[in-house]
Each structure stands twice: as structure tokens, then as C-alpha cells.
């Protein structure tokens, strides 16, 4: 086997792996935990509205000390549940 053949095989393997990565969601992105900025990004609500929902226990969150934490997967599920049914 020549060098050109090995290089072509390597390129094919890299292309296949990249295609597989682009088609499947990353576990890390669905498990990401963040603060208020993550909640704002996912819900598109203002910080004051999110704080109000936290106070009412209306949005999934956790609190450690005086810091709020939000789980990306929980927020996405919360938003999805809020979808209205079509007529």
C-alpha cells in the first residue's frame, strides 16, 4: 500500500466520523448545566421573568447557596411541555 492510498483511507474515516458527529446530538450539550444566562438563552425570557418563575417554582432549577443552576435538558423539556395544541 502506498502513502496516497493510506492518506485516502484516513480522509474517508475522518469524513465518516465527522458526519456521524454532526448527525447525533452531543451528550455534553444536553447535560449542560448553567446559570441564569443559560435559562435566558433557552427560554428567550427576560432575567426578571425567570427570577419570578424561580420564586414561584414554575421553572426547573436548583439552588446551591445563593446561586441558581439550570439544566439544559430540563429547560428544553419544560419549554416543550408548554407548547399549545393545534386546533
C-alpha positions in Angstrom: 0.0 0.0 0.0 1.3 3.4 -1.0 1.2 6.6 1.0 -1.5 8.0 -1.2 -3.8 5.0 -0.5 -3.3 5.3 3.2 -4.0 9.0 3.1 -7.2 8.4 1.2 -8.3 5.8 3.7 -7.6 8.3 6.6 -9.6 11.0 4.9 -12.6 8.7 4.4 -12.5 7.7 8.1 -12.3 11.3 9.2 -15.3 12.2 6.9 -17.4 9.4 8.3 -16.7 10.3 11.9 -17.4 14.0 11.3 -20.7 13.1 9.5 -21.7 10.9 12.4 -20.9 13.7 14.9 -22.9 16.2 13.0 -26.0 13.9 12.9 -26.1 13.0 16.5 -26.6 15.4 19.4 -23.7 15.6 21.9 -24.5 14.2 25.3 -22.5 17.0 26.8 -24.7 19.7 25.2 -27.9 18.0 26.6 -26.4 17.6 30.0 -25.0 21.1 30.3 -25.7 23.0 33.5 -25.5 26.7 33.6 -26.8 29.8 35.3 -29.4 32.4 34.5 -27.8 33.1 31.1 -28.4 29.5 30.0 -32.1 29.9 31.1 -32.4 33.2 29.2 -30.8 31.6 26.1 -33.1 28.6 26.0 -36.4 30.1 27.1 -35.9 33.6 25.5 -37.5 35.1 28.6 -36.0 38.1 30.4 -33.9 37.6 33.5 -36.6 39.2 35.7 -39.3 36.8 34.3 -37.0 33.8 35.0 -36.3 35.0 38.6 -40.1 35.4 39.1 -40.7 31.8 37.8 -38.0 30.6 40.1 -39.7 32.3 43.1 -43.0 30.7 42.1 -41.2 27.3 41.5 -42.6 27.5 38.0 -39.3 26.6 36.1 -37.0 23.7 36.7 -33.9 24.8 38.6 -31.7 24.0 41.5 -30.0 26.3 44.0 -26.8 25.9 45.9 -26.2 28.6 48.4 -27.3 31.8 46.7 -26.6 30.5 43.1 -29.2 29.3 40.7 -28.4 26.4 38.3 -30.4 25.3 35.3 -30.1 22.0 33.3 -30.3 22.4 29.6 -32.3 19.2 29.1 -34.8 20.1 31.8 -35.3 23.6 30.4 -35.9 22.2 26.9 -38.4 19.7 28.2 -40.1 22.5 30.2 -40.4 24.6 27.0 -41.7 21.7 25.0 -44.4 20.9 27.6 -45.6 24.4 27.3 -46.5 24.1 23.6 -50.1 24.6 22.8 -52.1 22.1 20.9 -53.2 22.9 17.4 -56.9 23.4 16.6 
